[in-house]
């Protein structure tokens, strides 16, 4: 059977929605690794701390981080190292392809949340087509790095997280609920306490039911904007129809399984907190918050309910910044965007604070993006920089702006839980 077979094609003639194709997944052979949990990793952009990278590398010699974040002196050497490692693991039987193309039902649960969805190879589309909606801008240097890695390895090493709002019961949801009652291909618990299970779906009728359901929906990119941009770039390099027209994704129906939306914080590496606070005089209200981090975050949430608010850290304490000067916002924020965009915390941060108040260049050496709140504070204190802690955006605001074709500032949101990397990979050579 062709990996991109008739099950998806049958529903494409009269619909312009999602087209998810089965593929032959690459998976770890359990007998060749210490444990499945020991070879998994968070997505590449969540592994930000060197000690976290070293921890994953030492967890198992075959941890997936050696593919998604290979370590070497130059970028080219890193990418070639990942390709050589992938080829070696395949030759040694550490990774092996499944016998036939499949869609994969994926479940993870922990910390009070249950997530179920379908992993497959999604046909690529541009934002103008309105099938897959981005909601954030991307950083060109990250896209270039991810493109070089995918190009060199000829593999999709981790699925993007996409969401859609399902309709009535049936279709994909019905297949998922039937599938999770079967024996899984794998089951593991990662060190964060989350339980993961994976099943394959190969039955033609079930594949057709999933395809027919998804063909009527559009998706929001919840996590993976840089990798989606990478998919599109590589498709342009391989214009002939084939595997480069598709990318590995996890699709979640958030009407049935809502995700959590968290913030991504900023670390201003070259701006001492004392200088950051001094520059705010008269433009924002600044208050020192006494107490531990949870207390400070509660104060941030309270202030954010009334308008733009940020929490600065880096000197061992916390400083709540809110009530921006309206005249300053009028001068610094573009007016050709919806009001919902103009009042986003991320918009005010990037357009007003970073560009006009602090004069921070939009460069990776000046701004780091960190998901973990404690890590952001710790790094700011160790480096003598400033951590800008953000309050999360509501999902309905994100989706509404995306449907209007309006992108938010990069790294504005963190949807989760994110799929564990390493449970199933996609080799384009197999397709």
N, C-alpha and C positions, 0 to 999 in steps of 0.2 A: 504493500500500500504506500502511495506517496504520502509523505508527512503532511503535506498541505492538501488533504484529500477532499472528496466530494462532500463530506459532512458539513464543512463550512461553506463550500461554494453554493450549495443548494439554496441557501437563505440570503444570498447576496444580491440577487437580481432586482428585487423590489425594496431593498432596505439599505440604508447607508449608515448602519450602526457598527458595533464592535464585531470583528471577525477573529475569533480565537481558534487557532489550529493546534492539533496534537503534535507532539514531537517525541523523539527518543531521548528521554532524560538520562543524563549521566549522574550516577549516584555512587556514594562510597560503598565499598564491599565491607560489611561489618567485621568479617574475620581478619581483615588486613589493617584495621585501625584499633586504637585502644578502646574507644567508644564513640558513638555518633555525636554525643554531646561535646566531646573533646575536640572534634574537628570542625565544629560550627563556629560562627562569628556573627556579631552584629554587622549591618551594612558598613561598607568601607568608610563612609563619612561620619560614622558614629565612633569609630575607633580612632580617637584623636590624641590620646595620651601615649607617650612612648612606653610607659610602664604597662599600659593595656595591651599594646602591640606585642611586647615581649612576653606578657602573660599568655597570650593566645599562641604565640610561636612555640612556647615551652609546654603548652598543654598536650600537644601531640605533634610529632614531626610532619604530619600530613594535614595540619590545620589549614582550612581554606584561606586564612589570612595570607598565606604564602603565595596565593594566586591573586587575590584582590588588592593586596598591598605589599608586593615584593620589595625587598630592601636591597639597594645597590647605590653606587655613587651617582650615576647618571640615569636620566629617565629612560633612554634607549636600552641601557643595560637592565634596568628593572623589568621592562616589558618583555625582553628576550628571556630573562630569567624565569618569568611566570610561564611563558610558552614552553620552555624546556622542562620546567617542573610538571606542567600539565601533561606533556607527552610522556614523561617518565612514569607518572602515576598511572596513566592508561596502560603503558607497556607492562608495568609491574602488577597490574590487576588491583591497584588501590581504588581506582575509579573504573566503573564499567557501565556501558550503555544498557538500557532496558531493551528487551527483545523486540518490542514493537512500539509504534507511536502511541502516545497517550496524552490525555489531559490529566492533571493531578489535583485531587481534592486535598487541601491543606487545612489543618486545624491547629490552633494554638490557644492555650488557656492558662491563665494565672493572674494574680493580682486583681481578682474580681472581674475579669473580662474574658469572654469567649469570642474567638474569631474563626470563621470558616469561609473559605473561598476556593477559587479554581486557578491553578497555575497552567499557563499555556503560552504558545507563541502568538502574539497579537500582531495583526497586520498594521503596519505603520501608517500614520496619517499626519498631515500638517495641522496646526491649530486652526487655519482658515477653513478646513473641512468640517470642523465642529464635532468630530467623533471623540477625540481624546483632548481634553481641555487642560492646558497648563495653568497654574495660578501664580507662579513665581518666575522672576527673571533668573538667568543663569550666568555663571562666571566663565568667560571663554577659556581661561587656562585650565579649569577643571574639565571642561568638555574635551579639550585637546588631549589631556592626560588619559581620560577614560577611553577616548577614541583610539589612541595609540595602543592601549592595553587590549581592547577588544579586537583591533585589527591584527595585532601580533599573535594573540591566542586563538583567534577565530572562534570565540566562545562568548556566550552570555553567562557570566559567572554568578549573578545574583538577580533575582526577580525584582522588578519595580513594584511598588504598591499603588494600585489604582482602585478607585471606588466608583460604584454606580448605585443608583436608586432603583431597586427592583420593583416590579409590579405585583400582580396577584400571585398567589402560591402556584407552584408548578415550574416547568422549565428547569433552569439551572438549579434553583433552590431545591426542587424535588429530587434531582439527581444527587445533590450534595447530601441531603438528609438520608437517602437510601444508602449512599456509599459509606457514610461514617458508621453504619451498623455492621460493616464487614471487617474482616481482619486487615489491619493496615500493612503497607509495605514496610514501614518503619515507625518506631515510637521511641522518643527520647525526652529527657528532661534536662534543660540547660541550666547552667549555674545560677542564672537569675530566677530560677524557680518556675519558669514557664515550661509547660508540657507541649510537645509537638508530635503530630501524627500526620502521615502522608499515605494516600491511596492513589492507585492509577485507575483511570476510566478508559476502557478500550472498546466497549460495546458500541456498535454503530448507532443503535437507536438512542443510547444515552448521549453520545457525542452530538447527534443531530438535535436532541432536545436542548442541550446547552447552547449550541450554535444558534438555533432558532430563537431562543430567548434573548441572547445577548445582541442579536442583530438589530433589535429595536431600542437599544440603549446607547447613551454616550457615557464616557468615563471621565472622572477628574483624577489628575495625577496627584496622589496624596504624598508619595515619597519617591523621588527618582527623576527630578527634572533634568539633571545633568546627564543621566544615562539615557533618558528619552531623546534629548538633543543629540547625544552621541549616536543613538540608533539612526536618527534622521540623517546625520552627516555621513555615516557609513553607507546608508542606502543610496545616497547621491554618488558615492564612489563605486557602487556596484549596481549599475542601472538595469542590468538584465533581471528579469523575474527570477526569484529564488529565495534562499534563506535570509539574505540581508534585507529583505522587505518585511521581516518580522522581528519582534523583540520579545524577550522573556518577561512576563508580568504575572502578578498575582492580582486577581479581580475579586473585590469584596463588595457584597450587597450591603450597604450601610443602613438600609431600611430594616434589615434583619439583624445585622451585626454592626452596631455603631462603633466607630473608632474613637480614640481619645485624641484631642488636639493639644499639643504642648508647644512651648516656645523654644526657639533656638536663640541662645544668648550670644552677645558680641564680646570679644576680648580685644581691647585697643592696646596693642602691644607696646606702642611707643608714647602713649599719653599717660603720664602719672596722674593719679586720682586728684591730687592737690591742684594740678593745672586744669583738669576737667571741671572741677567744682568752681574754681576762680573765674572761669570763662562764662559760667552760667549767670553771673550776677545780673539781676534785673530782668532776665529773659524767662526764667522759670522759678517756681518756689522750690526751695531745697530744705529738707528737714533730715536731721540725723535720727536713725531708728535704733533704739537700744534693744538688745536681745539677740537671740540666735537667729540663724537663717530662716527657719519656719515662721517666726514672728515677723521678720522683715517682709517675707513673701505675702503674708496675710495683709500687711499694710499696703503693699503694692496692689493686691487684688481690690482692696477697698477703694484706693485712689483711682484705679483703672475703671471702676464702675462709673466715675464721674467725668472721665476724659483721659487724655494722654498722660501716661505715667511710666516712669522707669526707676529701677533700683540700681544704684552705682555701688561698687565694692572694689577693694584693693588696698585698704589701709587697716584692715582688721575690723572695720565696722561697716555700716550700711547707711546709704543716703538716698532718701526718697525724693525724686525729681518729678514735679507735676505742675499743673496750671501754666502752660506755656503762654507767652504774650501773643495775643491774637494778631496784632499788627506784624509781628515777626513771622507768624505762620503765613499770613497773606503775602508777604514779600518773598518767601522762600519755597512755597509749595505750588506746583503748577496747577493751573485752573482748568485744564482741558480733560480732567478725569472726574469720575463720579464722586460725590461727596463721601461715600463710604470708603473710597480709596484715599481721599485727601485727609481723612481723620484717622487712618490706621496709625498705630504706634510705630510700625516699621517705616511708614512714609515720613512721619515727623522725625524719627531718628536719623534716617539717611538724608532727607532733603534739608532739614533744618539744623540738627545738631552736628552730624558728621561733616556735612559740606560747608555750612555757613558759620557755625559757632566754634567748632573744634578744628576745622580745616584738616580733616583726616583724609589722606588719599585713599581711593578705592583700590587697594592693592593687598594681596595676601600677606605681605610682610607687616602690614599695618593693622589689618582686621582679621581675626580668627573667629570662626563660627563654632560654637560649642553647645552640644545638646544637654549635657549634664550640668545642673546648676552648681553643685558643690565643686565640680572640676573647674568651672569658669571662675569662681571666687578664688579657689586655691591657686590657679595659674596667675591670676591678676596680682595676688599678694606676693607670689614668688618672683614674678618678672618685674614688679614695680609698675604695672600697667593699670588699666581701668576695665573692670567687668561691667557691662551694661546688661542687666537682667530684665527680661521682657515678660509681659503677661500674654497668655495665649489668645489667639483670635478664634471666634466662633466659626464652626464649620459652615453654617448657612451663609455667613458673610463671604467666606472663601469661594463657595460654589457660585453664589450670585455674581460676584465679580468675574469669575472665570467664564460664566455664560455670556457676560457682556464683552468678552474678549479683552479684559483688563487684567494685566499681570501685577502681582504684588512685588515689592522689593524682595530680592533674593533671600532665601533662608528665613522667610517670615513665619513658617509653621513647621511643626513636627508631628505628623500623624503617626499613630501607633495603636497596638503594638506592630512593629515592623517584622516582616518574615525573617526567620533565621537564615543566614547565608550558609550554604554548604549542603543543604538537604537534597536539592536537585539542581543540576546545571544543564545548560544547552550548548552542545557543540554544533557549530554551523557546518562542520565537515560531514556530520552524520546526516544532514538534511539535503 
